[in-house]
Amino acid sequence: MSFNTFGHLFRVTTFGESHGAAIGCVVDGCPPRIPLAAADIQRDLDRRRPGQSRFTTQRREPDTVRILSGVFVDEASGQEVTTGTPIALVIENVDQRSKDYADIKDKYRPGHAGYTYDAKYGLHDYRGGGRASARETAARVAAGAIARKIVPGMNVRAALIQMGPHQVDRTRWDWAEVTNNPFFSPDPALVPVLEQFLDDVRRRGSSVGAVIEVVAESVPAGLGAPVYGKLDSDIAAALMGINAVKGVEIGDGFATAAMSGEENADEMRMGNDRRPRFLSNHAGGILGGISTGQDIVARFAVKPTSSILVPRRTVDRYGNETEIVTKGRHDPCVGIRAVPIGEAMMACVLADHYLRQRGQVGPAVEWPFAKPGQ
Ligand SMILES: Cc1cc2nc3c(=O)[nH]c(=O)nc-3n(C[C@H](O)[C@H](O)[C@H](O)COP(=O)(O)O)c2cc1C
């Protein structure tokens, strides 16, 4: 009833608030005997961590993860492996500054969740946004690091493709560049433009939105379910569930509305590997709610940070009209740190569907079929 859990067979429950003692998650349903060390998870957490450049919040959180349960040393390899029991992960909160929120504790930040939490629960933890804070997404990134290990050979990566009016030039797309700049931009020429743009946004005490593209490679065909467990609907729900996300598209998404049937058709030929070879991927790797074996491609739009220094009109908890200016340490563009979060949510959904497919169907279907009578 309280919806802090997602997934069916790969099941993630997160807990914690921004200014509480710790955040974390329990990952249940992870198969046994998968090598798992805290360092595997830390790698992804370090990519989401705040304070790594002047373009993200200056909150200083080391986000050090501890594995509390669900792993054991495998005698044969000497490695820590999963045991098949719940994996509990905890990340302590060490850099809270609750006093930053004292001035606005009774005022609602337009675009933030204070009013809706009050309307629903009759109270809200105003310190750093409480449960609505993106601190919670560290737990998702930790779970995603485990999920990445479940689908053999799968690679999930993401990049920021637009910030405000500035878009990447796809002819310059280079995945290797994504790790070389503070924006996760795959287009090196866009980096100086974004630096100047975001410095200006920050100087004005404002904020800006962004679009992130997530690509999952080497996902086998057949994951998903035809009607109520469509792979695309589950991916959309997972990405939409990230804080500040206001739009999701799969494949060509909204652009398909302007296409003709022949433009949109992903034509098929036979590949040398006796698998179908699609001549394009407008569908984003999913047809009928089921993966095609092509790359799964999704994009999500993140709104501008609501905590800004520019005064905005609002009301307080006692029904008075007032104004608000949100000081403290905030991301001028939350889309930057949303990149590893998008990867994690995609990995969790694909791990869950991989286990569901294995549970229902077993080993992969042999394709192409032998023609009856031959
Ligand atoms: C990585 C990330 C960082 C964020 N940082 C901030 C922040 O510094 N300040 C802020 O007001 N909102 C921040 N947000 C957005 C809020 O968490 C979010 O807007 C709020 O919970 C309301 O939910 P909604 O925007 O999904 O409706 C961040 C979101 C993400 C994904």
The ligand as an ORCA input file, in Angstrom:
! r2SCAN-3c Opt
* xyz 0 1
  C      19.524     13.954     -9.426
  C      18.457     14.880     -8.929
  C      18.817     15.942     -8.123
  C      17.869     16.824     -7.642
  N      18.272     17.896     -6.900
  C      17.351     18.804     -6.505
  C      17.742     19.974     -5.790
  O      18.930     20.185     -5.529
  N      16.775     20.841     -5.410
  C      15.457     20.649     -5.718
  O      14.618     21.458     -5.354
  N      15.059     19.558     -6.393
  C      15.957     18.633     -6.791
  N      15.542     17.530     -7.493
  C      14.139     17.401     -7.875
  C      13.198     17.067     -6.729
  O      13.615     15.895     -6.061
  C      11.773     16.907     -7.276
  O      11.459     17.965     -8.126
  C      10.747     16.887     -6.165
  O      10.879     15.658     -5.467
  C       9.311     16.990     -6.655
  O       8.969     15.875     -7.424
  P       8.582     15.963     -8.976
  O       9.438     17.037     -9.561
  O       8.929     14.601     -9.519
  O       7.123     16.286     -9.052
  C      16.495     16.616     -7.970
  C      16.128     15.528     -8.766
  C      17.090     14.665     -9.257
  C      16.689     13.524    -10.145
*
